[in-house]
Amino acid sequence: MRTSILFPVLRLHLIGAACGIAATCAFAAGSAAARPNILFLFADDQRADTIAAHGNPGIRTPHLDSLVRSGFSFRQHYTFGSNSGAVCVPSRAMLMTGKTWFHINTNTLAGEKLLPEFLGENGYVTFGTGKWHNGQPSWLRAFQQGEAVMFGGMSDHTKVPIRDLGADGKLTEPRAGEKFSSELFADAAIRFLERHDGKKPFFLYTAFTAPHDPRQPPPGYPANYTRRPPLPPNFLPQLPFDNGAMNGGRDENLAAWPRTEAVIRDQLAEYYAMVEHLDAQVGRILAALRKSGQFENTLIVYAADNGLALGSHGLLGKQSAFEHSMRVPLILAGRGLPAGRSSSAFTYHFDLYPTLCELAGLTPPAGLFGESLRPIWEGRRERIRDSAFLPYIQVQRAVRDERWKLICYPKINYIQLFDLQNDPNETKSVYDDPANAAHIARLTGLLKAWQARVGDTLALPAASTPPPRLDLTGKERKPDQWQPEWIVKKYF
C-alpha cells in the first residue's frame, strides 16, 4: 500500500512490488522529472482551531477544508517558542533554516543556507511574495524572483508597503499596495503561475499578513460580521498573574482590561472574517494552479507562523506557551500524500526543511535540527519525538507529552501543570495535587533534557510559589501607527 502512494508522485505506470521499489528509488534519486513543484502558503497569526474541517463549525474555510480532505494534517504542529515578543521573526527564521532559534541569528539569518536558496541551487525556480521579517539581504539570497514583498512585521492591510525584485537583481523602491493585503499577495502568486514555463520545478512562497491585526476585514467581509463566534472555552477577563509579557506588549494593548465578552466577540468576529477572506485567496491561487496544468505535479503546504490568544486566558497576543499561541495549522497535500488523514505527532516548522528536501529527492544541508515528516504519513513511524518544548524568551519554559504539560515562569518562581487529556484548554493547573508528583518530576526532567539539547541555560524554579495577583484595570493604552481610524475609535 505504501509504495502505491508513490506511483502518482513519479508518474510511473508500473505494476507490482518490484516496480514500486523502482519508483521509490527514482524518487529518492531526485531526477528533474520526479521533483515536485512546491506551493507554500503561510498565514500570519492563525490559530490552529480556525479551520472548519478541523472541527470549528463557526468558521467557513471551504478551500482549506479541501486541502484537509485531499491531504495530510499535522494536528500537533508548533512554532518552537520565541526569543522575541515578535514571535513571527524566529518562527519564520526556523522555517527557512531548519534550526531552532537558539542556533541562528533570527533577525538576519546570516550564515545560513535558506530553504529557497538551497532549492534554487538545485534546479528550482524560486519566487517569493508577501511578508518577510528577517531582513532584505536574506530575502535576496533566498529568491530568484519576487513581487509585492513586504519587509517588516505588520501594516494596515489596505496600505501595505511593498517592493518587487527588478530585472537588475535589486529591489524596487517601496510603494503602497492598492488592494487588501491577502489579495495583493495572491495576485502576485497567480501572475507567477501564469507565466511559469514549466521547464523547471518551482518553489512558490506566499506569505500572507492576514489574519494578523489590524483586524480589519475588507469589504464583503464586514467588521460588523453577523455570525458572532462563541467565546473561547478558556476565556478570562484577565490573566490573573504576570506571565512576563503583560506590560508594554503591543498585542495586549488592543483591548482594555478587563476583557469584556462583547469586545472579545467583536474581535473574534473580525478575525474570523479575515481568515475567511484569506481562505478565498487560497482558493484563487489553487484555481490558478489547476489552470496552469501543474496541479498534479505540485506539493501544497499550508501553515501559519504562530497562534493567537484572542481572549483565551484573558490574553490577546501570541506571547505565551499556551496551546492557543504556540500551536498552528499544518496541512500537506498533493504529490504522494494520503488523502483525508492526520497525525497527532509533535512537529515543528523546522521539520519542513528536511521534509521538502526529501520530497524533492535532495540531501539537505548538514546541521539541520528538524527531521523529515514523511515517515509519519507513510506509516513507518507514529512520531519523531516524544515531547514538545516551548521556550518563550527568558520568562516562560514549557514542555508537554501526549497528556501532560508543564509551564514554568522563572521570573516569578511559578509552575503550572495541566492534564490535557481532561483539560485541553489549560483552564485548571493541577500542580499542587500530590498525586501528580511523578508527572512533575518526569516533565521537569524532559524540560531540562530539551534545554541541554538546544543550549538553553535559563534556570528553572525549583518549586512553585503562588504568584502575585495582577490587575491591569484602567491601564493606559496607545494605538500603534498601523491601526485604522475606525479600530482606534472602537477599541481605544
Summary of the structure (lengths in Angstrom):
residues: 492
radius of gyration: 22.3
end to end distance: 57.9
largest distance: 71.5
contacts: 1684
relative contact order: 0.16
helix: 33%
strand: 18%
